[in-house]
Amino acid sequence: MRSVLVAAVALIDADGRVLIAQRPEGKPMAGLWEFPGGKVEAGETPEDALIRELDEELGIHVKAACLAPLNFVSHRYDDFHLLMLLHVCRRWDGSVTGREGQALKWVKPLKLREFPMPAADLPLIPDLIELF
Ligand SMILES: Nc1nc2c([nH]c(=O)n2[C@H]2C[C@H](O)[C@@H](COP(=O)(O)OP(=O)(O)OP(=O)(O)O)O2)c(=O)[nH]1
């Protein structure tokens, strides 16, 4: 089975809310709310990939030193295996903007369950709740 390595992040604002982004129409899992991030490409570290994706998707600049590992998930979807590394980040430069037209929401961790998320993400919610 194809294996995909994804680096993702819970950006946390001053009010303790987490940023989620809605997957656009036309993509697999369209409409679900996810943590920003994406696939780690050949030659990249997970941190490199995340820094690149945050620039492309949200227009913000993040330093590797501001990315703290929180947990990972190993999840078998029907057609691929996902290994996703979730980081936490509270510091960035620039203002968060949906540069790819995606909807964005800042959500308290206790409210994350109100938003439909990919199956792989659900076990990560308690980790975010425990941060506070
Ligand atoms: N960024 C992110 N991806 C997630 C999460 N949960 C989850 O199952 N995924 C999956 C969806 C995708 O299969 C993969 C991330 O890949 P991606 O967003 O870079 O790529 P994509 O599927 O949109 O496809 P493509 O544009 O690269 O062709 O990880 C999550 O919380 N954040």
The ligand as a Tripos MOL2 file, in Angstrom:
@<TRIPOS>MOLECULE
LIG
   32    34     1     0     0
SMALL
NO_CHARGES

@<TRIPOS>ATOM
      1 N1         -2.6440   18.8180    5.7030 N.pl3     1 LIG1
      2 C1         -3.3530   17.8280    6.2300 C.ar      1 LIG1
      3 N2         -3.5440   16.6760    5.5330 N.ar      1 LIG1
      4 C2         -4.2790   15.7280    6.1340 C.ar      1 LIG1
      5 C3         -4.8300   15.8960    7.4220 C.ar      1 LIG1
      6 N3         -5.5040   14.7690    7.7500 N.ar      1 LIG1
      7 C4         -5.4020   13.9030    6.7130 C.ar      1 LIG1
      8 O1         -5.8630   12.7830    6.6390 O.2       1 LIG1
      9 N4         -4.6420   14.4960    5.7120 N.ar      1 LIG1
     10 C5         -4.3130   13.8480    4.4450 C.3       1 LIG1
     11 C6         -5.0440   14.4430    3.2650 C.3       1 LIG1
     12 C7         -4.0880   14.1700    2.1230 C.3       1 LIG1
     13 O2         -4.2540   12.8250    1.6920 O.3       1 LIG1
     14 C8         -2.7370   14.3070    2.7900 C.3       1 LIG1
     15 C9         -2.1680   15.7140    2.6580 C.3       1 LIG1
     16 O3         -1.8130   15.9130    1.3770 O.3       1 LIG1
     17 P1         -1.9520   17.3190    0.6600 P.3       1 LIG1
     18 O4         -3.0400   18.1170    1.2560 O.co2     1 LIG1
     19 O5         -0.6010   17.8700    0.5480 O.co2     1 LIG1
     20 O6         -2.3020   16.8360   -0.7490 O.3       1 LIG1
     21 P2         -3.7110   16.6630   -1.4840 P.3       1 LIG1
     22 O7         -4.4290   15.4270   -1.0490 O.co2     1 LIG1
     23 O8         -4.4580   17.9180   -1.3590 O.co2     1 LIG1
     24 O9         -3.2470   16.3820   -2.9390 O.3       1 LIG1
     25 P3         -2.2120   17.1510   -3.8500 P.3       1 LIG1
     26 O10        -2.7080   18.5470   -3.9460 O.co2     1 LIG1
     27 O11        -0.8670   17.0130   -3.2290 O.co2     1 LIG1
     28 O12        -2.3050   16.3620   -5.1080 O.co2     1 LIG1
     29 O13        -2.9400   14.0250    4.1740 O.3       1 LIG1
     30 C10        -4.6200   17.1060    8.1190 C.ar      1 LIG1
     31 O14        -5.1000   17.3520    9.2420 O.2       1 LIG1
     32 N5         -3.8700   18.0430    7.4700 N.ar      1 LIG1
@<TRIPOS>BOND
     1     1     2 1
     2     2     3 ar
     3     2    32 ar
     4     3     4 ar
     5     4     5 ar
     6     4     9 ar
     7     5     6 ar
     8     5    30 ar
     9     6     7 ar
    10     7     8 2
    11     7     9 ar
    12     9    10 1
    13    10    11 1
    14    10    29 1
    15    11    12 1
    16    12    13 1
    17    12    14 1
    18    14    15 1
    19    14    29 1
    20    15    16 1
    21    16    17 1
    22    17    18 2
    23    17    19 1
    24    17    20 1
    25    20    21 1
    26    21    22 2
    27    21    23 1
    28    21    24 1
    29    24    25 1
    30    25    26 2
    31    25    27 1
    32    25    28 1
    33    30    31 2
    34    30    32 ar
@<TRIPOS>SUBSTRUCTURE
     1 LIG1         1 GROUP 0 **** ****
